[in-house]
């Protein structure tokens, strides 16, 4: 749970002092039950970011591509890399 004040209109939003958002982590599900809701659960709610489109990346599979500039801290999905077992050994 974060320490954002209940009832705040922008609770856990980009301009809040949400500790989870600060460490680029979504708030837990219980945070939405607090008065004011939670504005830091977009990935779990499967909200589509209008600045991103999903399309084929030639030779790589599907990928997410920014179609315009995305303001800092608007989207907190962590970046991941696929690693083969040969790269680890």
Beta strands, then each sheet from edge to edge (+ up, - down):
strand 1: 52-57
strand 2: 61-66
sheet 1: 1+ 2-
end
